[in-house]
Amino acid sequence: MKFSLSWLKYYLETDATIEQVADCLNRIGLEVEGIENPADKLAGFCVAKVLTAVPHPQADKLQVLTVDSGDGNPLQVVCGAPNARAGLVGVFGVEGATVPANGMVLKKTAIRGVESNGMMCSVAELELGDDHDGIIELPADAPIGMAFAEYADANDPVIDVAITPNRQDCMGVMGIARDLAAAGLGTFKPVEVPTIKGSYPCPTEIRTDDPEGCPAFYGRVIRGVKNGPSPDWMQARLKAAGQRPISALVDCTNYLMLACGRPAHAYDLAQLNGAVVARRAKDGEMVTALNGKEYTLTSEMTVIADESGVHDIAGIMGGEHSGCSDDTTDVLLEIAYFTPERIAKTGQALALTSDARSRFERGVDPAFLEDGLALLTDLIVQTCGGVPSEVIRAGQPPLERKTIAYDPARCAALGGINVPADRQRAILESLGFEVAADWAVTVPTWRRDVDGWADIVEEVVRIVGLDNVVSTPLPRADGVAKPTATPQQSLERKVRRAAAARGLNEAINWSFLPQKEADAFGGGIWSLDNPISEDMKVMRPSLLPGLLSAAQRNMDRGASSVRLFEIGRRYLADSERLTAGIVLAGEKTPRGWATGKAAKFDAYDAKAEALALLAAAGVATDGLMVMGEAEDHYHPGQSATLRMGPKNILAAFGTLHPATAKAFDLDGTVIAAEIFLDAIPAKKGTGFMRPAFTPPALQAVTRDFAFLVPDTLAAGDLVRAIRGCDKDNIVAVRLFDRFAGQGVPEGQVSLAIEVALQPSDKSYTDEELKAISDRVVAAASKQGAALRG
């Protein structure tokens, strides 16, 4: 919500500066997003006079001007405007000024061989309007050399306030002024509503046939209007609010909406046929809105129609056919109350947003129909002339007001501020609440967000100032504080630190994906009917899509190596699951002197990362089983799973399937891993302290074995079998060589295994070492391995 300081002061009698206004707004819970001063962008532009104008020697459409900018030193300027001529007074941009429309910094240059200093400006170039056919023409008596911002009285700061969905009353400047006055920044000046009597019965029938969607529909006709540009003061206020002035009739309706938070609409009476009715649309009905787009309606939507068809998507946007034009002479004014829920659902279904929708779906003041119509009529009559008819009032707005029993002591109990009862009463009454002697508080019609006594406490506290709430620490027991992190939080921290320590970069992606990306991973179970955008429609079934998109963006920007990880939740049919995802792409190591080639990532790198993170999570990785059956987004034969038992899958890793990589525009081999943290068995806490480190007293012994095994045997199965054959003595088993070729029978491979033995209280004897070796060979033979001679 944008508005100028002068507009605010129309409803608020105050001497406060824009900074004081901003501070007060933040203090009472209306967040200020920014402050703009239109004069800032006009710095370097002044009133200047064209002394001479002659044709450019090298271009038919250009002229060479001599311009007096008031410093007694006329400058030569090349100009292409058709209205440039000697004697014209306009706006001149000096060297170093920045053109607001395009950000161009003016400097001395040569145009078609002729030196040009600065620039004579058009309305569009200074962002003062859309006219760019010629340069600005000012009155002949405009003071030469005066800063244009000063001449145009553009030193009127604009403030931008973020209005939360519950504060529908602050969707107009008058409502914000009321809040500021209650906070002590000045005196509230509510708008004066004129009494306008109709000169004749309204010639158009008005009714509502959809009381659920449109409980009340007020209207009247004004005959004999003359449409054209709106007054300068109105245009200035609309521009400050970010609205483009269109015509007097349209501008008056927009002005009422921005000033009082009350949307309205004006129809060209000549384009209407018969009664004007608020009704439900028929399935399949079509309407072309003012934005030029055609919309297909359903019976769940409210429209304004006549006997010819639909003219207006009620509460959201008017129709193109019946909008006002320069030829309009008779208008029908519409001010209605639309049910917020109906407006919200219609806007969502049509993916159509507008200023009117943003107000109606929050809930406008149902008691402001009569006053709003009178204000709009007065604006149009003053601006465009015309004679108004009597008012037709169809339906009845919901005017019931809530009354809440309130105890002033609750302010200190809930809000943390001890505010005297009489001060609380004054605050509430200044905000429009009625407070009885027994503290029964009646809520004003424009505050549908106030529902109970806690909301009344909030009103008092925010006006007193949220910054006045004293920070009170929670009580703390003596001694060392116990940890507050849950086991799951501790697990996340351990895995996150381990991943970062291994050189992976953390990514934080949205939990929502485009449908196309979710489909590449089997499709998402949960999707939104009303997403913020189509790129955030489906809740992610995996963390990999987000990581792959991030990898693709980095690779497109020239990154030679991408190492990303993310810890978050994936959303499945039964629940959300805590998961860690890893993506490796590009070069593992850059080109080196040994080979002259860059090393690439492979599936074993993904396995190493998965095992490292599982180890950090407290999993005994030596006992994990490596099995196939990774999901379809992995490359068959170049991927696997890590399991604790045949059914409990702790991780999946490997090369991404080429089709999956292609779906994300990734070239080359892409490696990925997923660690399913929710599948890790929980362990009971063992206290704060780690056990003391007790290194073994005796040195370890290593023995190497070479086995001939079928080439179909997984080396991990052999390693696991050897590790389990003597748990008292064998502390580590490692595969260090795989050989196939000369000397190895066809269909077999040679696997070299290193076995580490750790004596406890005495060194091994030869007999004990032989017994352990025999157990190793026996265990290997059960896997189909034979000791190689």
HUZILIN-V364780 format. One record per helix or strand of 2 or more residues. SS is the DSSP state (alpha for helix, beta for strand). FROM is the first residue (numbers start at 1). TO is the last residue. If there is no record, write none. Layout:
SS,FROM,TO
SS,FROM,TO
//
This chain:
beta,2,4
alpha,5,11
beta,12,13
alpha,18,27
beta,31,36
alpha,38,41
beta,45,55
beta,63,68
beta,75,79
beta,89,93
beta,109,111
beta,114,116
beta,119,120
alpha,148,151
beta,158,162
alpha,168,170
alpha,173,182
beta,187,188
beta,206,208
beta,216,223
alpha,232,240
alpha,248,260
beta,265,268
alpha,269,271
beta,276,280
beta,286,289
beta,294,296
beta,302,306
beta,309,313
beta,317,319
beta,330,337
alpha,340,350
alpha,355,360
alpha,366,384
beta,387,388
beta,392,395
beta,403,405
alpha,410,415
alpha,421,430
beta,434,435
beta,440,442
alpha,453,464
alpha,466,468
alpha,487,501
beta,505,506
beta,512,513
alpha,515,519
alpha,534,536
beta,538,539
alpha,544,556
beta,561,571
beta,576,589
beta,599,600
alpha,603,616
alpha,621,623
beta,625,627
beta,634,643
beta,649,656
alpha,658,663
beta,670,675
alpha,677,679
beta,701,710
alpha,715,723
beta,730,739
beta,748,757
alpha,766,781
beta,786,787
//
